Amino acid sequence: MSSEANRQERLVRARELRQRGEAARRRDGVTAQKCYEEAVALYREGGEPLVLAHVVRHLGDVYQEQERPDLAEPCYHEALRLYRDHEQGTSLDLANAIRSLAVLRWEQTRELWKTARDLYANLSVEAGVEESKGRLEALSKV
C-alpha cells in the first residue's frame, strides 16, 4: 500500500473517530475523550491543520468539562496557533477557540480570587478580603 493510500486510510479513520467523539460528547465524556485523542493523533500525521485545530479544541473542551484545565489549556493554545498559522484570523473556529480559552482563564481567575479571599479572611486582612470581593463581583458582571 502506498504512503498516500495509508494517509487516506488514516484520515478516514480520524473522521470516523471525530464523528463518534462529537456524538458521544454530551452523554459519555470518557468515550468522547478517547475518540478525540485518537483522532488528534491521526490528524497530526495527516496534514490537515485546520481540521486538527478543530478536533484539538474539542478535545480541550472535553478536558474542561472533566475539570482538567491542565490538559485543556495546552489544547486551546495549540488550536489557536494552528488557526492563526493557517487562516486569516477571522474565522468562527478561531473565535470559538479564543472563547474556550477565555472561559478556562475566567474560571481559573475566579478560583484564584476565591482562594485569596479565604486566605485573607483567615489572616484577618480586611483590605485583601475587600479587594478579592470586588474582583469577584467584577468577574461576575462579565
VOPA-485127 format. One record per residue: x, y, z of N, C-alpha, C, CB in turn; residue in one letter; residue number from 1. Coordinates in Angstrom, 2 decimals. Glycine has a CB too. Example, Ala and Ser with C-alpha at 12.3 -4.5 7.8 and 13.67 -1.06 7.14 Angstrom:
# residues 2
+---------+---------+---------+---------+---------+---------+---------+---------+---------+---------+---------+---------+------+-----+
!    n_px !    n_py !    n_pz !   ca_px !   ca_py !   ca_pz !    c_px !    c_py !    c_pz !   cb_px !   cb_py !   cb_pz ! rest !  nr !
+---------+---------+---------+---------+---------+---------+---------+---------+---------+---------+---------+---------+------+-----+
!   13.19 !   -5.69 !    7.80 !   12.30 !   -4.50 !    7.80 !   13.20 !   -3.30 !    7.80 !   11.31 !   -4.47 !    9.05 !    A !   1 !
!   12.85 !   -2.25 !    7.08 !   13.67 !   -1.06 !    7.14 !   12.90 !    0.03 !    7.87 !   14.08 !   -0.60 !    5.72 !    S !   2 !
+---------+---------+---------+---------+---------+---------+---------+---------+---------+---------+---------+---------+------+-----+
This chain:
# residues 142
+---------+---------+---------+---------+---------+---------+---------+---------+---------+---------+---------+---------+------+-----+
!    n_px !    n_py !    n_pz !   ca_px !   ca_py !   ca_pz !    c_px !    c_py !    c_pz !   cb_px !   cb_py !   cb_pz ! rest !  nr !
+---------+---------+---------+---------+---------+---------+---------+---------+---------+---------+---------+---------+------+-----+
!    0.84 !   -1.17 !    0.00 !    0.00 !    0.00 !    0.00 !    0.89 !    1.24 !    0.00 !   -0.96 !    0.00 !    1.21 !    M !   1 !
!    0.55 !    2.21 !   -0.83 !    1.36 !    3.42 !   -0.93 !    1.19 !    4.29 !    0.30 !    0.99 !    4.20 !   -2.19 !    S !   2 !
!    2.13 !    5.20 !    0.45 !    2.05 !    6.10 !    1.60 !    0.82 !    7.01 !    1.49 !    3.33 !    6.96 !    1.71 !    S !   3 !
!    0.44 !    7.38 !    0.27 !   -0.76 !    8.19 !    0.09 !   -2.01 !    7.39 !    0.46 !   -0.87 !    8.70 !   -1.36 !    E !   4 !
!   -2.04 !    6.13 !    0.12 !   -3.18 !    5.28 !    0.49 !   -3.25 !    5.12 !    2.01 !   -3.08 !    3.89 !   -0.20 !    A !   5 !
!   -2.11 !    4.97 !    2.66 !   -2.07 !    4.90 !    4.12 !   -2.58 !    6.19 !    4.74 !   -0.64 !    4.61 !    4.62 !    N !   6 !
!   -2.16 !    7.30 !    4.17 !   -2.59 !    8.61 !    4.68 !   -4.10 !    8.75 !    4.56 !   -1.88 !    9.75 !    3.91 !    R !   7 !
!   -4.63 !    8.37 !    3.42 !   -6.09 !    8.47 !    3.21 !   -6.84 !    7.55 !    4.17 !   -6.44 !    8.11 !    1.75 !    Q !   8 !
!   -6.32 !    6.38 !    4.41 !   -6.93 !    5.44 !    5.35 !   -6.95 !    6.02 !    6.77 !   -6.19 !    4.09 !    5.34 !    E !   9 !
!   -5.85 !    6.65 !    7.16 !   -5.77 !    7.28 !    8.49 !   -6.76 !    8.43 !    8.59 !   -4.34 !    7.78 !    8.77 !    R !  10 !
!   -6.89 !    9.21 !    7.52 !   -7.84 !   10.33 !    7.55 !   -9.28 !    9.86 !    7.64 !   -7.65 !   11.20 !    6.30 !    L !  11 !
!   -9.61 !    8.77 !    6.95 !  -10.96 !    8.20 !    7.04 !  -11.22 !    7.75 !    8.47 !  -11.14 !    7.01 !    6.06 !    V !  12 !
!  -10.26 !    7.07 !    9.07 !  -10.40 !    6.64 !   10.46 !  -10.53 !    7.84 !   11.40 !   -9.19 !    5.76 !   10.88 !    R !  13 !
!   -9.73 !    8.87 !   11.17 !   -9.78 !   10.08 !   12.01 !  -11.15 !   10.74 !   11.90 !   -8.67 !   11.08 !   11.59 !    A !  14 !
!  -11.72 !   10.82 !   10.70 !  -13.05 !   11.40 !   10.53 !  -14.10 !   10.60 !   11.29 !  -13.41 !   11.47 !    9.03 !    R !  15 !
!  -14.00 !    9.28 !   11.21 !  -14.94 !    8.42 !   11.94 !  -14.83 !    8.67 !   13.45 !  -14.69 !    6.93 !   11.62 !    E !  16 !
!  -13.62 !    8.74 !   13.95 !  -13.40 !    8.98 !   15.38 !  -13.92 !   10.34 !   15.79 !  -11.92 !    8.86 !   15.72 !    L !  17 !
!  -13.69 !   11.33 !   14.95 !  -14.19 !   12.68 !   15.24 !  -15.71 !   12.67 !   15.36 !  -13.74 !   13.68 !   14.14 !    R !  18 !
!  -16.38 !   12.02 !   14.42 !  -17.84 !   11.94 !   14.45 !  -18.33 !   11.20 !   15.68 !  -18.36 !   11.26 !   13.19 !    Q !  19 !
!  -17.65 !   10.11 !   16.03 !  -18.03 !    9.37 !   17.25 !  -17.82 !   10.23 !   18.49 !  -17.21 !    8.06 !   17.36 !    R !  20 !
!  -16.72 !   10.99 !   18.52 !  -16.46 !   11.88 !   19.65 !  -17.54 !   12.94 !   19.77 !  -15.11 !   12.54 !   19.50 !    G !  21 !
!  -17.93 !   13.52 !   18.65 !  -18.97 !   14.55 !   18.68 !  -20.31 !   13.96 !   19.12 !  -19.11 !   15.19 !   17.30 !    E !  22 !
!  -20.61 !   12.75 !   18.69 !  -21.87 !   12.10 !   19.07 !  -21.88 !   11.76 !   20.56 !  -22.09 !   10.84 !   18.24 !    A !  23 !
!  -20.73 !   11.40 !   21.10 !  -20.64 !   10.98 !   22.50 !  -20.46 !   12.15 !   23.46 !  -19.51 !   10.01 !   22.67 !    A !  24 !
!  -20.14 !   13.29 !   22.96 !  -19.70 !   14.42 !   23.77 !  -20.57 !   14.73 !   24.97 !  -19.62 !   15.62 !   22.92 !    R !  25 !
!  -21.86 !   14.85 !   24.82 !  -22.75 !   15.27 !   25.91 !  -23.21 !   14.12 !   26.80 !  -23.95 !   15.97 !   25.33 !    R !  26 !
!  -23.08 !   12.89 !   26.33 !  -23.60 !   11.79 !   27.11 !  -22.52 !   10.88 !   27.68 !  -24.54 !   10.98 !   26.28 !    R !  27 !
!  -21.32 !   10.89 !   27.09 !  -20.26 !    9.98 !   27.53 !  -18.90 !   10.64 !   27.30 !  -20.34 !    8.62 !   26.78 !    D !  28 !
!  -18.49 !   11.43 !   28.29 !  -17.24 !   12.18 !   28.16 !  -16.01 !   11.31 !   28.00 !  -17.06 !   13.04 !   29.35 !    G !  29 !
!  -16.00 !   10.14 !   28.60 !  -14.83 !    9.25 !   28.50 !  -14.68 !    8.75 !   27.07 !  -14.97 !    8.05 !   29.48 !    V !  30 !
!  -15.79 !    8.33 !   26.46 !  -15.74 !    7.88 !   25.07 !  -15.35 !    9.03 !   24.15 !  -17.10 !    7.29 !   24.63 !    T !  31 !
!  -15.93 !   10.19 !   24.37 !  -15.58 !   11.36 !   23.56 !  -14.09 !   11.66 !   23.66 !  -16.41 !   12.60 !   23.99 !    A !  32 !
!  -13.57 !   11.63 !   24.88 !  -12.15 !   11.90 !   25.08 !  -11.29 !   10.91 !   24.30 !  -11.80 !   11.83 !   26.58 !    Q !  33 !
!  -11.59 !    9.63 !   24.42 !  -10.79 !    8.60 !   23.73 !  -10.85 !    8.77 !   22.21 !  -11.28 !    7.19 !   24.12 !    K !  34 !
!  -12.05 !    9.04 !   21.71 !  -12.20 !    9.23 !   20.27 !  -11.42 !   10.45 !   19.79 !  -13.68 !    9.38 !   19.90 !    C !  35 !
!  -11.56 !   11.57 !   20.50 !  -10.85 !   12.78 !   20.11 !   -9.33 !   12.60 !   20.22 !  -11.30 !   13.97 !   20.98 !    Y !  36 !
!   -8.87 !   11.95 !   21.28 !   -7.42 !   11.75 !   21.43 !   -6.86 !   10.93 !   20.27 !   -7.11 !   11.05 !   22.76 !    E !  37 !
!   -7.55 !    9.88 !   19.89 !   -7.08 !    9.06 !   18.77 !   -7.18 !    9.83 !   17.46 !   -7.88 !    7.75 !   18.68 !    E !  38 !
!   -8.26 !   10.58 !   17.28 !   -8.41 !   11.37 !   16.06 !   -7.31 !   12.42 !   15.95 !   -9.80 !   12.05 !   16.03 !    A !  39 !
!   -6.98 !   13.07 !   17.08 !   -5.90 !   14.07 !   17.08 !   -4.59 !   13.43 !   16.63 !   -5.73 !   14.70 !   18.48 !    V !  40 !
!   -4.28 !   12.25 !   17.16 !   -3.04 !   11.57 !   16.78 !   -3.02 !   11.28 !   15.28 !   -2.88 !   10.24 !   17.57 !    A !  41 !
!   -4.14 !   10.85 !   14.74 !   -4.21 !   10.56 !   13.30 !   -4.14 !   11.83 !   12.46 !   -5.48 !    9.80 !   12.98 !    L !  42 !
!   -4.83 !   12.88 !   12.88 !   -4.80 !   14.14 !   12.12 !   -3.41 !   14.76 !   12.16 !   -5.83 !   15.13 !   12.68 !    Y !  43 !
!   -2.67 !   14.56 !   13.22 !   -1.30 !   15.10 !   13.27 !   -0.44 !   14.49 !   12.17 !   -0.67 !   14.84 !   14.64 !    R !  44 !
!   -0.73 !   13.28 !   11.78 !    0.01 !   12.61 !   10.71 !   -0.54 !   12.96 !    9.33 !   -0.02 !   11.10 !   10.91 !    E !  45 !
!   -1.75 !   13.50 !    9.29 !   -2.47 !   13.63 !    8.03 !   -2.30 !   14.90 !    7.25 !   -3.84 !   13.46 !    8.28 !    G !  46 !
!   -1.75 !   15.94 !    7.84 !   -1.53 !   17.16 !    7.09 !   -2.76 !   18.02 !    6.85 !   -0.95 !   16.82 !    5.81 !    G !  47 !
!   -3.74 !   17.95 !    7.74 !   -4.91 !   18.82 !    7.65 !   -4.96 !   19.70 !    8.89 !   -6.23 !   17.99 !    7.50 !    E !  48 !
!   -4.17 !   20.77 !    8.91 !   -4.00 !   21.55 !   10.14 !   -5.27 !   22.20 !   10.67 !   -2.99 !   22.60 !    9.93 !    P !  49 !
!   -6.17 !   22.64 !    9.80 !   -7.39 !   23.28 !   10.30 !   -8.36 !   22.27 !   10.91 !   -8.07 !   24.03 !    9.16 !    L !  50 !
!   -8.41 !   21.09 !   10.34 !   -9.24 !   20.03 !   10.93 !   -8.61 !   19.60 !   12.25 !   -9.39 !   18.82 !    9.96 !    V !  51 !
!   -7.29 !   19.47 !   12.28 !   -6.59 !   19.15 !   13.52 !   -6.90 !   20.19 !   14.59 !   -5.07 !   19.07 !   13.27 !    L !  52 !
!   -6.85 !   21.45 !   14.23 !   -7.14 !   22.52 !   15.20 !   -8.54 !   22.37 !   15.77 !   -6.98 !   23.90 !   14.54 !    A !  53 !
!   -9.49 !   22.07 !   14.92 !  -10.88 !   21.92 !   15.35 !  -11.01 !   20.75 !   16.34 !  -11.81 !   21.69 !   14.13 !    H !  54 !
!  -10.40 !   19.63 !   16.03 !  -10.51 !   18.45 !   16.89 !   -9.74 !   18.66 !   18.19 !   -9.99 !   17.19 !   16.15 !    V !  55 !
!   -8.59 !   19.31 !   18.12 !   -7.82 !   19.60 !   19.33 !   -8.63 !   20.52 !   20.26 !   -6.46 !   20.27 !   18.97 !    V !  56 !
!   -9.30 !   21.51 !   19.69 !  -10.13 !   22.40 !   20.51 !  -11.25 !   21.63 !   21.18 !  -10.70 !   23.54 !   19.67 !    R !  57 !
!  -11.89 !   20.74 !   20.45 !  -12.96 !   19.94 !   21.05 !  -12.42 !   19.01 !   22.13 !  -13.68 !   19.12 !   19.96 !    H !  58 !
!  -11.23 !   18.49 !   21.92 !  -10.60 !   17.67 !   22.97 !  -10.36 !   18.53 !   24.20 !   -9.26 !   17.05 !   22.47 !    L !  59 !
!   -9.91 !   19.77 !   24.01 !   -9.74 !   20.69 !   25.13 !  -11.06 !   20.94 !   25.84 !   -9.15 !   22.00 !   24.64 !    G !  60 !
!  -12.14 !   21.08 !   25.09 !  -13.45 !   21.28 !   25.70 !  -13.86 !   20.08 !   26.54 !  -14.51 !   21.55 !   24.62 !    D !  61 !
!  -13.58 !   18.87 !   26.05 !  -13.89 !   17.67 !   26.81 !  -13.08 !   17.66 !   28.11 !  -13.59 !   16.39 !   25.97 !    V !  62 !
!  -11.80 !   17.97 !   28.01 !  -10.97 !   18.03 !   29.23 !  -11.53 !   19.07 !   30.21 !   -9.50 !   18.36 !   28.87 !    Y !  63 !
!  -11.96 !   20.21 !   29.68 !  -12.51 !   21.26 !   30.53 !  -13.79 !   20.77 !   31.21 !  -12.80 !   22.54 !   29.70 !    Q !  64 !
!  -14.63 !   20.08 !   30.47 !  -15.86 !   19.53 !   31.05 !  -15.55 !   18.50 !   32.13 !  -16.71 !   18.89 !   29.95 !    E !  65 !
!  -14.41 !   17.85 !   32.01 !  -13.97 !   16.87 !   33.01 !  -13.19 !   17.52 !   34.15 !  -13.11 !   15.79 !   32.35 !    Q !  66 !
!  -13.19 !   18.86 !   34.13 !  -12.47 !   19.64 !   35.14 !  -10.98 !   19.31 !   35.16 !  -13.07 !   19.41 !   36.52 !    E !  67 !
!  -10.39 !   19.29 !   33.95 !   -8.96 !   19.06 !   33.79 !   -8.34 !   20.23 !   33.01 !   -8.71 !   17.71 !   33.05 !    R !  68 !
!   -8.33 !   21.41 !   33.63 !   -7.78 !   22.58 !   32.92 !   -6.31 !   22.41 !   32.55 !   -7.96 !   23.82 !   33.76 !    P !  69 !
!   -5.59 !   21.59 !   33.30 !   -4.18 !   21.33 !   33.00 !   -4.01 !   20.65 !   31.64 !   -3.56 !   20.48 !   34.09 !    D !  70 !
!   -5.01 !   19.90 !   31.22 !   -4.99 !   19.26 !   29.90 !   -5.69 !   20.11 !   28.84 !   -5.64 !   17.88 !   29.96 !    L !  71 !
!   -6.70 !   20.87 !   29.27 !   -7.46 !   21.68 !   28.32 !   -6.64 !   22.83 !   27.76 !   -8.72 !   22.21 !   28.98 !    A !  72 !
!   -5.93 !   23.54 !   28.63 !   -5.24 !   24.76 !   28.19 !   -4.22 !   24.50 !   27.07 !   -4.54 !   25.39 !   29.37 !    E !  73 !
!   -3.39 !   23.47 !   27.15 !   -2.47 !   23.24 !   26.02 !   -3.21 !   22.96 !   24.70 !   -1.54 !   22.07 !   26.33 !    P !  74 !
!   -4.36 !   22.31 !   24.79 !   -5.15 !   22.06 !   23.58 !   -5.61 !   23.38 !   22.96 !   -6.38 !   21.18 !   23.89 !    C !  75 !
!   -6.09 !   24.29 !   23.79 !   -6.56 !   25.58 !   23.28 !   -5.41 !   26.37 !   22.65 !   -7.21 !   26.39 !   24.40 !    Y !  76 !
!   -4.26 !   26.35 !   23.28 !   -3.11 !   27.07 !   22.72 !   -2.68 !   26.46 !   21.38 !   -1.93 !   27.06 !   23.71 !    H !  77 !
!   -2.70 !   25.14 !   21.30 !   -2.34 !   24.50 !   20.03 !   -3.34 !   24.86 !   18.95 !   -2.27 !   22.97 !   20.20 !    E !  78 !
!   -4.63 !   24.81 !   19.28 !   -5.66 !   25.15 !   18.29 !   -5.49 !   26.59 !   17.82 !   -7.07 !   24.95 !   18.88 !    A !  79 !
!   -5.27 !   27.51 !   18.76 !   -5.08 !   28.92 !   18.38 !   -3.88 !   29.09 !   17.46 !   -4.88 !   29.78 !   19.63 !    L !  80 !
!   -2.79 !   28.42 !   17.77 !   -1.60 !   28.52 !   16.92 !   -1.89 !   28.01 !   15.52 !   -0.42 !   27.73 !   17.54 !    R !  81 !
!   -2.56 !   26.87 !   15.43 !   -2.88 !   26.30 !   14.13 !   -3.81 !   27.21 !   13.33 !   -3.52 !   24.92 !   14.29 !    L !  82 !
!   -4.85 !   27.71 !   13.97 !   -5.76 !   28.62 !   13.26 !   -5.03 !   29.87 !   12.78 !   -6.94 !   29.02 !   14.17 !    Y !  83 !
!   -4.23 !   30.44 !   13.64 !   -3.52 !   31.67 !   13.27 !   -2.49 !   31.44 !   12.18 !   -2.84 !   32.28 !   14.49 !    R !  84 !
!   -1.90 !   30.26 !   12.16 !   -0.91 !   29.93 !   11.13 !   -1.53 !   29.62 !    9.78 !   -0.07 !   28.77 !   11.58 !    D !  85 !
!   -2.81 !   29.24 !    9.77 !   -3.41 !   28.75 !    8.53 !   -4.68 !   29.47 !    8.09 !   -3.70 !   27.31 !    8.67 !    H !  86 !
!   -5.07 !   30.51 !    8.80 !   -6.27 !   31.25 !    8.42 !   -5.98 !   32.75 !    8.49 !   -7.46 !   30.89 !    9.34 !    E !  87 !
!   -6.94 !   33.52 !    8.06 !   -6.80 !   34.96 !    8.06 !   -7.07 !   35.57 !    9.44 !   -7.73 !   35.57 !    7.05 !    Q !  88 !
!   -7.51 !   34.78 !   10.38 !   -7.75 !   35.30 !   11.72 !   -9.15 !   35.82 !   11.94 !   -6.79 !   36.37 !   12.02 !    G !  89 !
!  -10.07 !   35.49 !   11.04 !  -11.44 !   35.98 !   11.20 !  -12.47 !   34.85 !   11.19 !  -11.76 !   36.97 !   10.10 !    T !  90 !
!  -12.03 !   33.63 !   11.41 !  -12.95 !   32.51 !   11.30 !  -13.75 !   32.29 !   12.59 !  -12.19 !   31.25 !   10.95 !    S !  91 !
!  -14.89 !   31.64 !   12.44 !  -15.70 !   31.24 !   13.58 !  -14.91 !   30.25 !   14.45 !  -17.03 !   30.61 !   13.11 !    L !  92 !
!  -14.16 !   29.37 !   13.83 !  -13.36 !   28.41 !   14.59 !  -12.34 !   29.11 !   15.48 !  -12.66 !   27.43 !   13.65 !    D !  93 !
!  -11.69 !   30.13 !   14.95 !  -10.72 !   30.90 !   15.76 !  -11.44 !   31.58 !   16.91 !   -9.99 !   31.95 !   14.88 !    L !  94 !
!  -12.59 !   32.17 !   16.64 !  -13.37 !   32.83 !   17.70 !  -13.76 !   31.82 !   18.77 !  -14.63 !   33.51 !   17.11 !    A !  95 !
!  -14.17 !   30.62 !   18.36 !  -14.56 !   29.59 !   19.32 !  -13.37 !   29.15 !   20.17 !  -15.15 !   28.40 !   18.60 !    N !  96 !
!  -12.20 !   29.04 !   19.58 !  -11.00 !   28.65 !   20.33 !  -10.62 !   29.73 !   21.34 !   -9.82 !   28.38 !   19.38 !    A !  97 !
!  -10.71 !   30.98 !   20.93 !  -10.43 !   32.09 !   21.85 !  -11.44 !   32.08 !   22.99 !  -10.45 !   33.45 !   21.10 !    I !  98 !
!  -12.69 !   31.85 !   22.67 !  -13.74 !   31.78 !   23.69 !  -13.45 !   30.67 !   24.70 !  -15.11 !   31.55 !   23.04 !    R !  99 !
!  -13.08 !   29.50 !   24.21 !  -12.80 !   28.37 !   25.10 !  -11.67 !   28.70 !   26.07 !  -12.43 !   27.12 !   24.29 !    S ! 100 !
!  -10.61 !   29.33 !   25.57 !   -9.50 !   29.72 !   26.44 !   -9.94 !   30.80 !   27.42 !   -8.32 !   30.21 !   25.60 !    L ! 101 !
!  -10.75 !   31.73 !   26.97 !  -11.22 !   32.80 !   27.86 !  -12.07 !   32.23 !   29.00 !  -12.02 !   33.84 !   27.07 !    A ! 102 !
!  -12.94 !   31.28 !   28.69 !  -13.76 !   30.65 !   29.72 !  -12.87 !   29.93 !   30.73 !  -14.78 !   29.66 !   29.10 !    V ! 103 !
!  -11.90 !   29.20 !   30.22 !  -10.98 !   28.49 !   31.11 !  -10.24 !   29.46 !   32.01 !   -9.97 !   27.67 !   30.28 !    L ! 104 !
!   -9.70 !   30.52 !   31.44 !   -8.96 !   31.50 !   32.23 !   -9.86 !   32.22 !   33.23 !   -8.29 !   32.51 !   31.32 !    R ! 105 !
!  -11.09 !   32.52 !   32.81 !  -12.04 !   33.20 !   33.70 !  -12.30 !   32.32 !   34.92 !  -13.36 !   33.52 !   32.96 !    W ! 106 !
!  -12.53 !   31.03 !   34.68 !  -12.79 !   30.12 !   35.79 !  -11.57 !   30.01 !   36.70 !  -13.19 !   28.73 !   35.26 !    E ! 107 !
!  -10.38 !   29.94 !   36.10 !   -9.16 !   29.88 !   36.90 !   -8.99 !   31.15 !   37.72 !   -7.93 !   29.66 !   36.00 !    Q ! 108 !
!   -9.22 !   32.29 !   37.11 !   -9.08 !   33.57 !   37.79 !  -10.07 !   33.68 !   38.95 !   -9.28 !   34.74 !   36.81 !    T ! 109 !
!  -11.29 !   33.27 !   38.70 !  -12.32 !   33.31 !   39.74 !  -11.91 !   32.44 !   40.93 !  -13.67 !   32.84 !   39.18 !    R ! 110 !
!  -11.41 !   31.25 !   40.67 !  -10.99 !   30.35 !   41.75 !   -9.80 !   30.93 !   42.51 !  -10.63 !   28.97 !   41.18 !    E ! 111 !
!   -8.88 !   31.58 !   41.80 !   -7.73 !   32.20 !   42.47 !   -8.18 !   33.31 !   43.41 !   -6.74 !   32.74 !   41.44 !    L ! 112 !
!   -9.13 !   34.15 !   42.95 !   -9.62 !   35.24 !   43.81 !  -10.39 !   34.69 !   45.01 !  -10.52 !   36.20 !   43.00 !    W ! 113 !
!  -11.11 !   33.61 !   44.83 !  -11.81 !   33.00 !   45.96 !  -10.80 !   32.48 !   46.99 !  -12.73 !   31.85 !   45.48 !    K ! 114 !
!   -9.75 !   31.84 !   46.51 !   -8.72 !   31.32 !   47.41 !   -8.04 !   32.46 !   48.14 !   -7.69 !   30.49 !   46.63 !    T ! 115 !
!   -7.70 !   33.51 !   47.42 !   -7.05 !   34.67 !   48.05 !   -7.98 !   35.28 !   49.10 !   -6.66 !   35.74 !   46.99 !    A ! 116 !
!   -9.25 !   35.44 !   48.76 !  -10.21 !   36.00 !   49.70 !  -10.27 !   35.17 !   50.99 !  -11.60 !   36.07 !   49.06 !    R ! 117 !
!  -10.33 !   33.86 !   50.85 !  -10.41 !   32.98 !   52.02 !   -9.14 !   33.06 !   52.87 !  -10.65 !   31.54 !   51.59 !    D ! 118 !
!   -8.00 !   33.13 !   52.21 !   -6.74 !   33.25 !   52.96 !   -6.67 !   34.58 !   53.70 !   -5.53 !   33.11 !   52.01 !    L ! 119 !
!   -7.03 !   35.65 !   53.01 !   -7.04 !   36.97 !   53.67 !   -8.01 !   36.97 !   54.86 !   -7.44 !   38.08 !   52.66 !    Y ! 120 !
!   -9.17 !   36.34 !   54.69 !  -10.14 !   36.29 !   55.79 !   -9.57 !   35.52 !   56.98 !  -11.45 !   35.63 !   55.31 !    A ! 121 !
!   -8.90 !   34.41 !   56.71 !   -8.29 !   33.63 !   57.80 !   -7.19 !   34.41 !   58.51 !   -7.71 !   32.33 !   57.25 !    N ! 122 !
!   -6.57 !   35.33 !   57.79 !   -5.49 !   36.14 !   58.37 !   -5.99 !   37.49 !   58.88 !   -4.40 !   36.36 !   57.33 !    L ! 123 !
!   -7.29 !   37.73 !   58.75 !   -7.91 !   39.00 !   59.17 !   -7.29 !   40.20 !   58.47 !   -7.77 !   39.16 !   60.68 !    S ! 124 !
!   -7.02 !   40.05 !   57.18 !   -6.51 !   41.15 !   56.37 !   -7.69 !   41.69 !   55.57 !   -5.32 !   40.69 !   55.41 !    V ! 125 !
!   -8.38 !   42.67 !   56.17 !   -9.63 !   43.17 !   55.60 !   -9.44 !   43.80 !   54.21 !  -10.24 !   44.20 !   56.54 !    E ! 126 !
!   -8.33 !   44.49 !   54.00 !   -8.09 !   45.11 !   52.69 !   -8.02 !   44.03 !   51.60 !   -6.78 !   45.94 !   52.71 !    A ! 127 !
!   -7.37 !   42.92 !   51.90 !   -7.28 !   41.82 !   50.94 !   -8.62 !   41.17 !   50.68 !   -6.30 !   40.79 !   51.42 !    G ! 128 !
!   -9.41 !   41.02 !   51.75 !  -10.75 !   40.45 !   51.61 !  -11.60 !   41.35 !   50.71 !  -11.42 !   40.26 !   52.99 !    V ! 129 !
!  -11.55 !   42.64 !   50.98 !  -12.36 !   43.59 !   50.21 !  -11.94 !   43.63 !   48.74 !  -12.27 !   44.99 !   50.81 !    E ! 130 !
!  -10.64 !   43.65 !   48.49 !  -10.18 !   43.65 !   47.10 !  -10.64 !   42.38 !   46.40 !   -8.65 !   43.78 !   47.03 !    E ! 131 !
!  -10.47 !   41.24 !   47.06 !  -10.87 !   39.97 !   46.46 !  -12.36 !   39.96 !   46.15 !  -10.52 !   38.80 !   47.38 !    S ! 132 !
!  -13.18 !   40.44 !   47.10 !  -14.62 !   40.51 !   46.87 !  -14.95 !   41.40 !   45.68 !  -15.33 !   41.03 !   48.13 !    K ! 133 !
!  -14.28 !   42.54 !   45.61 !  -14.51 !   43.46 !   44.49 !  -14.15 !   42.83 !   43.15 !  -13.71 !   44.73 !   44.68 !    G ! 134 !
!  -13.03 !   42.12 !   43.13 !  -12.62 !   41.46 !   41.88 !  -13.61 !   40.36 !   41.49 !  -11.21 !   40.86 !   42.03 !    R ! 135 !
!  -14.08 !   39.61 !   42.48 !  -15.06 !   38.56 !   42.20 !  -16.37 !   39.15 !   41.68 !  -15.33 !   37.72 !   43.46 !    L ! 136 !
!  -16.80 !   40.27 !   42.27 !  -18.01 !   40.93 !   41.78 !  -17.83 !   41.41 !   40.36 !  -18.38 !   42.11 !   42.69 !    E ! 137 !
!  -16.68 !   41.97 !   40.06 !  -16.42 !   42.44 !   38.70 !  -16.43 !   41.26 !   37.72 !  -15.05 !   43.19 !   38.63 !    A ! 138 !
!  -15.86 !   40.15 !   38.13 !  -15.86 !   38.97 !   37.24 !  -17.27 !   38.45 !   37.01 !  -14.98 !   37.85 !   37.84 !    L ! 139 !
!  -18.12 !   38.52 !   38.02 !  -19.48 !   38.01 !   37.86 !  -20.31 !   38.88 !   36.94 !  -20.16 !   37.90 !   39.22 !    S ! 140 !
!  -19.89 !   40.12 !   36.71 !  -20.62 !   41.03 !   35.80 !  -20.23 !   40.83 !   34.35 !  -20.38 !   42.47 !   36.20 !    K ! 141 !
!  -19.14 !   40.11 !   34.13 !  -18.64 !   39.89 !   32.77 !  -19.48 !   38.86 !   32.05 !  -17.18 !   39.45 !   32.79 !    V ! 142 !
+---------+---------+---------+---------+---------+---------+---------+---------+---------+---------+---------+---------+------+-----+
